Amino acid sequence: MAPQLYTIQKSNPNHKTSTNWKRQKLEEIRKSGSNLPKPTKTNNRLHTTPVTRERAGNRDAREAILSRGHKAGDRDVRETIPSQRHKAGKTDAKRAIAFQRRNRTTIEKKACHRRQTIRTPILPHVAAGIAKNTTFIVSVFIFYTNHFYTTWNWKGYSIRYQCAGTSGPALVLVHGFGANSDHWRKNTPILGKSYRVYSIDLIGYGYSDKPNPKEFGGEPFYTFETWGEQLNDFCLDVVKDEAFFICNSIGGLVGLQAAVSKPEICRGLMLINISLRMLHIKKQPLIGRPFIRSFQNLLRNTPVGKLFFKSIAKPETVRSILSQCYHDSSQVTDELVEAILRPGLEPGAVDVFLEFICYSGGPLPEDLLPLVKCPVLIAWGEKDPWEPIELGRAYGDFDAVEEFVVLPEAGHCPQDEKPEMVNPLIESFVARHSNSSAALAPGI
């Protein structure tokens, strides 16, 4: 008799899930003469024979291990098959899928945020920050639209200058000690609307070349004679015309020296808080002069000088110094500090600095004013702590000085601190004397 195979049919509604019931059925088949092997029990699970698995054919593996699904109690068969679900522990497939979706959503949100961040225009934020200083906006706009800077070769040295305007009388603006042509940034573009305006970096300052003074065989190089010659040559080579010299601080001595050396070039001088040169050797007591020279040699010829320069060539120190000479400290902006400090950090600047602070000779204003042939206007900030106006008033008594103007609530650099007062004063002075002479002939 052919053996009768017992198979478990999942679709049989009368199918019983008890293991004892399965064993009883197998015993009945064996007693009837079947050669089926005795079932074995391993880990309380019923194992089917190879014949059973072969006869199962194309049945899904889930039906072959149905008993494991019954052992799982009320758990769904789907929770017991995939290995990933076993590893996930209590997390079922739905929770795994939900996690993946949440993770994908988070990644998409981050990517979207990055795109939005990159595409966010920064101009409104920059504009909002700059808008806090309206004067800065106007000056920068005019600066970049109405004038430019370039260089001029003088005796083999590169000299930077800025210019604005294409018509009208020529004006040359001369800065003071430690400054440069950027100190006239509030004047050059405004005056350029009516005049041809040039602001120059004296050799050794700003972005002009800074030759080492020791290269000149011990002879002083950074003197008012050198700078006066530079100024006159600039008018001959670049301006190609007579010019009005508008000068601040030691720039006033430069303008005076140039006007005395070649009076045919200078049409008029405006001296704004001209330096009194209180450290000049003539203004020191006789008993103190040897000590002054010894101190100057110490600064110039030993590391002490460079250590001193390094201690003051810092933004906070420059800001502090400027806050002393500006009566309105709110005008000491980051832009101003940067304009003064940055050129001072260039190679050679320290040697120029030490050379000039040790320069206690040369002319004084009272020596040059009697020799000037052109009209002179002196303007003075009444709150200047470095050059007291009480001492400056004496310069108004010289014959060449047609007017002494007091600038209220202004310090040592009124052209930058109070441009709204200085610019009209320059315009009125130039207007009074602009028709007095003609352009220079070529070759003069």
C-alpha positions in Angstrom: 0.0 0.0 0.0 1.4 3.4 -1.0 2.2 5.6 1.9 -0.3 8.3 2.6 1.3 11.7 3.2 -0.2 14.1 5.6 0.1 17.8 4.7 -1.1 20.9 6.5 -3.5 22.9 4.4 -3.7 26.5 5.5 -7.0 26.9 3.7 -8.7 24.0 5.6 -11.2 25.5 8.0 -11.2 22.4 10.2 -7.4 22.4 10.6 -6.3 22.1 14.3 -3.2 23.7 15.6 -2.5 21.3 18.5 0.8 19.5 18.2 -0.6 16.4 20.1 -3.3 16.1 17.6 -0.7 16.0 14.8 1.1 13.2 16.6 -2.0 11.1 17.1 -2.8 11.3 13.4 0.7 10.2 12.5 0.4 7.2 14.9 -2.9 6.1 13.2 -1.2 6.2 9.8 1.8 4.2 11.1 -0.5 1.5 12.6 -2.2 1.2 9.3 1.1 0.0 7.7 2.7 3.2 6.6 6.5 3.4 6.4 6.6 7.1 7.5 9.4 7.8 9.9 8.7 8.6 13.5 8.5 12.3 14.0 11.4 13.8 15.9 11.1 16.7 18.4 13.7 19.4 18.4 13.1 22.5 20.4 9.4 21.6 20.6 9.0 22.0 16.8 7.7 19.5 14.3 10.2 19.0 11.4 8.9 17.8 8.1 10.8 15.2 6.1 12.5 15.8 2.8 9.7 14.0 1.0 7.2 16.5 2.6 9.3 19.4 1.5 9.7 18.0 -2.1 5.9 17.3 -2.3 5.3 20.8 -1.1 6.6 22.0 -4.5 6.0 25.6 -5.1 4.4 26.3 -1.7 5.7 29.4 -0.1 8.2 29.0 2.7 5.8 30.7 5.0 3.5 27.7 4.8 6.3 25.3 5.6 7.1 27.1 8.9 3.5 27.8 9.8 4.0 26.1 13.1 6.5 28.9 14.0 3.8 31.4 13.3 1.4 29.5 15.5 4.1 29.4 18.2 4.2 33.1 18.0 0.7 33.3 19.3 -1.3 36.2 18.0 1.6 37.8 16.2 1.3 38.2 12.5 3.3 35.8 10.3 4.9 38.8 8.6 6.6 39.8 11.8 8.5 36.6 12.2 10.0 36.0 8.7 12.4 38.8 7.6 15.7 38.8 9.4 15.7 42.6 9.5 12.6 42.5 11.6 14.2 40.0 14.0 17.2 42.4 14.3 14.9 45.4 14.8 13.5 43.8 18.0 10.2 45.3 18.9 10.2 47.6 15.8 8.0 46.2 13.1 8.2 46.9 9.4 5.7 49.8 9.6 7.8 51.6 12.2 11.0 51.0 10.1 9.3 52.5 7.0 8.0 55.4 9.0 11.5 56.0 10.4 12.9 56.0 6.9 10.3 58.5 5.7 11.0 60.8 8.7 14.7 60.6 8.0 14.2 61.3 4.3 11.9 64.3 5.2 14.6 65.7 7.6 17.3 65.4 4.9 15.0 67.1 2.4 14.3 69.9 4.8 18.0 70.5 5.5 18.7 70.5 1.8 15.9 73.0 1.2 17.2 75.2 4.1 20.7 75.1 2.5 19.3 76.2 -0.8 17.3 79.0 0.8 20.4 80.1 2.8 22.5 80.2 -0.3 20.0 82.0 -2.4 19.2 84.6 0.3 20.6 87.9 -1.0 23.1 89.5 1.3 22.9 93.0 -0.2 19.9 94.0 2.0 21.8 93.0 5.1 24.9 94.9 4.1 22.8 97.9 3.1 21.1 97.8 6.5 24.4 97.9 8.3 25.9 100.7 6.2 22.7 102.7 6.5 23.6 103.5 10.1 26.1 106.0 8.7 24.6 108.1 6.0 27.7 110.2 5.6 29.7 107.1 4.9 27.3 106.0 2.2 27.3 109.3 0.4 31.1 109.8 0.6 31.8 106.2 -0.7 29.3 106.6 -3.5 30.8 109.8 -4.7 34.3 108.5 -4.1 33.8 105.6 -6.5 31.8 107.4 -9.1 33.5 110.8 -9.4 37.3 110.2 -8.9 40.1 107.7 -9.1 43.7 107.2 -8.0 46.8 106.5 -10.0 50.6 106.8 -9.7 53.2 109.1 -10.9 56.9 108.4 -11.3 59.0 110.9 -9.5 62.8 110.5 -9.6 62.3 106.7 -9.9 59.8 106.5 -7.0 56.1 105.6 -7.4 53.9 108.4 -6.0 50.2 107.8 -5.5 47.6 110.5 -6.0 43.9 110.8 -6.4 42.0 113.2 -8.6 38.5 114.4 -9.4 37.0 116.9 -11.8 37.9 117.8 -15.4 37.5 121.6 -15.5 38.1 124.7 -13.5 41.1 125.8 -11.5 43.5 123.2 -10.2 43.7 122.4 -6.5 46.4 120.2 -4.8 45.5 118.9 -1.4 48.4 118.1 0.9 48.0 115.9 4.0 49.7 116.0 7.4 52.0 113.8 9.4 51.2 110.1 9.3 48.2 110.7 7.0 47.7 110.3 3.2 45.4 111.4 0.4 42.6 109.4 1.9 42.3 112.0 4.6 40.8 114.2 2.0 38.1 111.7 1.0 35.3 114.0 2.2 36.7 116.9 0.2 38.2 115.6 -3.1 34.9 114.4 -4.7 32.9 117.4 -3.5 35.4 120.0 -4.8 35.8 117.9 -8.0 32.3 119.1 -9.1 33.7 122.6 -9.7 37.5 122.2 -9.9 40.3 119.9 -11.0 41.3 118.4 -7.7 44.4 116.4 -6.9 45.2 114.8 -3.5 48.8 113.5 -3.2 50.6 111.0 -1.0 53.9 112.7 0.0 56.9 110.4 -0.5 57.3 108.2 2.5 53.6 108.3 3.4 50.4 106.6 2.3 50.9 104.3 -0.7 53.8 106.2 -2.2 57.3 104.6 -2.1 59.2 104.7 1.2 62.9 104.7 0.5 65.1 104.0 3.5 66.6 107.3 4.8 69.9 105.6 5.5 70.4 105.1 1.8 71.2 108.8 1.4 74.6 108.9 3.1 73.5 110.4 6.3 71.9 113.4 4.7 68.3 114.0 5.8 65.9 113.0 3.0 62.4 113.4 4.6 62.5 117.2 4.8 60.2 120.1 3.8 62.6 120.9 1.0 62.2 117.4 -0.4 58.4 117.5 -0.2 58.2 121.0 -1.5 60.2 120.0 -4.6 57.9 117.0 -5.0 54.8 119.2 -4.9 56.2 121.6 -7.5 57.3 118.8 -9.8 53.8 117.3 -9.5 52.2 120.5 -10.8 54.6 120.6 -13.7 54.4 116.9 -14.7 50.8 115.9 -13.8 48.7 119.0 -13.2 50.4 121.0 -16.0 49.1 124.2 -14.6 49.3 126.6 -11.7 47.5 125.4 -8.6 46.1 126.3 -5.3 47.7 124.4 -2.4 45.2 123.3 0.3 47.2 122.0 3.3 46.7 120.5 6.7 49.2 120.3 9.6 52.8 119.7 8.4 51.4 119.8 4.9 51.2 123.5 5.5 55.0 123.7 5.8 55.2 121.7 2.6 52.9 124.1 0.8 54.8 127.1 2.1 58.2 125.7 1.1 56.9 124.9 -2.4 55.4 128.4 -2.8 58.7 130.0 -1.7 60.8 127.8 -3.9 58.8 128.4 -7.1 56.3 131.2 -6.6 55.1 131.1 -10.2 53.4 127.8 -9.6 51.3 128.5 -6.5 48.2 130.7 -7.0 47.2 130.7 -3.4 47.7 128.9 -0.1 45.1 127.7 2.4 46.7 126.5 5.6 44.4 124.4 7.9 45.8 124.1 11.4 49.3 124.4 10.2 51.9 122.8 12.4 53.6 125.1 14.9 56.5 122.7 15.1 56.8 122.9 18.9 59.5 120.2 18.9 61.8 122.2 16.7 65.2 122.6 18.1 64.9 126.4 18.2 61.8 126.2 20.4 63.6 124.0 23.0 65.6 125.5 26.0 69.3 125.5 25.5 69.9 123.2 28.5 67.5 120.5 27.1 68.8 120.4 23.5 71.6 117.8 24.1 69.1 115.5 25.8 66.7 115.8 22.9 69.5 114.9 20.4 70.4 111.9 22.5 66.9 110.7 22.7 66.5 111.1 18.9 69.6 109.0 18.3 68.2 106.3 20.6 65.0 106.1 18.6 66.7 106.2 15.2 69.7 103.9 15.8 68.5 101.3 18.3 65.7 98.7 18.5 63.9 101.1 20.9 62.5 103.1 18.0 61.0 100.1 16.3 59.5 98.8 19.6 58.0 102.3 20.1 56.5 102.3 16.6 55.1 98.7 17.1 53.4 99.8 20.3 51.5 102.6 18.5 50.8 100.9 15.2 47.7 99.2 16.5 44.0 100.0 15.7 43.2 100.8 19.3 46.2 103.1 19.7 45.5 104.9 16.4 41.9 105.4 17.4 42.9 106.8 20.8 45.3 109.3 19.2 42.7 110.4 16.6 40.2 110.8 19.4 42.5 113.3 21.0 42.9 115.5 18.0 39.3 115.3 16.8 37.0 117.3 19.0 34.0 115.2 17.8 35.2 111.7 18.6 32.2 110.2 16.7 34.0 111.2 13.5 36.8 108.7 14.4 35.3 105.9 12.5 36.6 102.4 11.6 37.0 103.7 8.1 39.3 106.6 9.3 41.4 104.3 11.5 41.8 101.9 8.6 42.8 104.7 6.2 45.5 106.0 8.6 46.8 102.6 9.9 47.0 100.4 6.8 49.6 102.4 4.9 51.6 102.7 8.1 52.1 98.9 8.2 53.8 98.8 4.8 57.5 98.0 4.5 59.7 101.0 5.2 57.0 103.0 7.1 58.7 102.6 10.5 62.0 104.1 9.2 60.1 107.1 7.7 58.2 107.6 11.0 61.4 107.5 13.1 63.2 109.8 10.7 60.6 112.5 10.8 60.0 112.5 14.6 63.8 113.0 14.9 63.7 115.8 12.4 63.9 118.9 14.6 65.5 121.2 12.0 64.2 122.8 8.9 62.0 125.9 8.5 59.3 127.2 10.8 56.0 128.8 9.6 57.2 132.2 10.8 60.3 131.8 8.7 58.4 131.1 5.4 55.3 133.3 5.7 57.3 136.6 5.1 58.7 135.1 1.9 55.4 134.1 0.3 54.1 136.1 -2.7 50.7 134.5 -3.1 47.6 135.1 -1.0 47.3 133.0 2.1 44.2 132.1 4.1 44.6 130.4 7.5 41.8 128.3 9.0 42.0 127.0 12.5 39.9 124.5 14.5 39.4 126.3 17.8 39.4 123.0 19.8 42.8 121.8 18.5 44.7 120.3 21.5 48.0 119.9 19.6 48.3 123.3 17.9 46.6 125.8 20.3 44.7 128.5 18.5 46.1 131.1 20.8 49.5 130.5 19.3 48.2 130.2 15.8 46.5 133.6 15.8 49.9 135.3 15.6 50.3 134.0 12.0 47.4 136.2 11.0 49.6 139.3 11.4 51.8 138.5 8.4 51.2 140.6 5.3 50.6 137.6 3.0 47.8 136.3 5.2 44.5 137.9 4.1 42.3 136.2 6.6 42.4 134.1 9.7 39.2 132.0 10.1 38.2 130.3 13.3 36.4 126.9 12.8 34.2 126.4 15.9 33.9 123.0 17.5 36.7 121.6 15.3 40.0 119.9 16.2 43.3 119.4 14.4 41.8 118.0 11.2 38.8 120.1 10.3 38.7 119.0 6.6 37.7 115.6 7.8 35.9 116.4 11.0 33.9 119.4 9.6 33.9 119.1 5.8 30.6 121.0 5.7 32.5 124.1 6.9 35.8 123.6 5.2 34.6 122.8 1.6 32.6 126.1 1.2 35.6 128.0 2.7 37.9 126.5 0.1 35.4 127.3 -2.7 35.1 130.9 -1.6 38.9 131.4 -1.3 39.5 129.9 -4.8 36.7 131.9 -6.4 38.3 135.1 -5.1 41.7 134.4 -6.8 40.9 132.0 -9.7 41.0 134.8 -12.4 44.4 136.2 -11.4 46.7 134.2 -13.7 46.7 131.9 -16.7 47.9 128.4 -17.3 51.6 127.5 -17.3 53.3 127.5 -20.6 54.7 124.1 -21.7 58.2 123.4 -20.3 57.9 125.7 -17.3 
